[in-house]
Amino acid sequence: MTKKQNPFTITTKTQYSIPRFSYKSAFFIQGGLLLFTLLDLYLFPANKIALMLTLSISLALLTGIARYFIDTKRGFCLSFYRNVGIIFGLSFGVLIFLL
């Protein structure tokens, strides 16, 4: 007799490993964004364009560094630059839309 599986159970087994963000990289990204935001607000008060650029660039770089240097030890590669470019474009687009 076979045991029935619950149809609402989500299985995450794949044939390849998917790197996930660890607590270490999540705190790295959060702390870096807080630091860069406070530094930007101190250096350029009430300048929305500088804040938008700082947040976009720092989010892209911190996410790339966390993913390719902290979580996996791949380092600089083509996918690192691609990841940074995609995240920069998306975050810049969202911030322009909200501004």
C-alpha positions in Angstrom: 0.0 0.0 0.0 1.4 3.4 -1.0 1.2 6.5 1.1 -0.8 9.3 -0.6 0.9 12.7 -0.8 -0.8 15.9 0.2 -1.5 17.8 -3.0 -0.9 21.1 -1.3 2.6 20.2 -0.3 5.3 22.1 -2.2 8.3 20.1 -3.1 11.5 21.9 -3.8 13.7 19.1 -5.1 15.4 19.9 -8.3 18.3 18.3 -10.2 20.5 21.3 -9.6 21.2 23.3 -6.5 19.7 26.8 -6.2 21.8 29.1 -4.1 19.8 30.9 -1.5 20.5 34.0 0.6 21.9 33.2 4.0 21.4 35.3 7.2 24.9 36.5 6.8 24.3 37.9 3.3 20.8 39.3 4.3 22.3 41.3 7.2 25.2 42.4 4.9 22.7 43.8 2.3 20.5 45.4 5.0 23.4 47.0 6.8 25.0 48.2 3.6 21.9 49.8 2.4 21.3 51.5 5.7 24.9 52.8 5.8 24.8 54.1 2.2 21.4 55.7 2.7 22.5 57.5 5.8 25.8 58.6 4.2 24.0 59.9 1.1 21.4 61.8 3.2 24.3 63.3 5.2 26.3 64.3 2.1 23.4 65.4 -0.2 20.4 66.5 1.9 17.1 66.7 0.1 18.5 65.5 -3.2 16.2 62.8 -4.6 18.3 62.0 -7.7 21.4 61.3 -5.7 19.5 59.2 -3.3 17.9 57.2 -6.1 21.3 56.6 -7.7 22.9 55.7 -4.4 20.2 53.2 -3.5 20.2 51.6 -7.0 24.0 51.2 -7.2 24.4 50.0 -3.7 21.6 47.5 -3.9 23.0 46.1 -7.1 26.6 45.8 -5.8 25.7 44.5 -2.4 23.4 41.8 -3.8 26.0 40.8 -6.3 28.7 40.6 -3.6 26.5 38.7 -1.2 25.5 36.2 -3.9 28.8 35.6 -5.6 31.3 36.1 -2.7 29.5 35.3 0.6 26.9 32.6 -0.4 28.9 31.0 -3.2 32.6 31.4 -3.8 32.4 32.0 -7.6 33.8 35.6 -7.5 33.8 37.9 -10.5 32.3 36.2 -13.6 30.0 37.1 -16.4 26.9 36.2 -14.4 28.1 38.5 -11.6 28.1 41.5 -13.9 24.8 40.4 -15.5 23.2 40.1 -12.0 24.4 43.6 -11.0 23.2 45.1 -14.2 19.8 43.5 -14.0 19.3 44.5 -10.4 20.5 48.0 -11.0 18.1 48.4 -14.0 15.1 47.1 -12.1 15.7 49.1 -8.9 16.4 52.3 -10.9 13.2 51.8 -13.0 11.1 51.2 -9.9 12.5 54.3 -8.1 12.0 56.4 -11.2 8.4 55.2 -11.4 7.9 56.0 -7.7 9.5 59.4 -8.0 
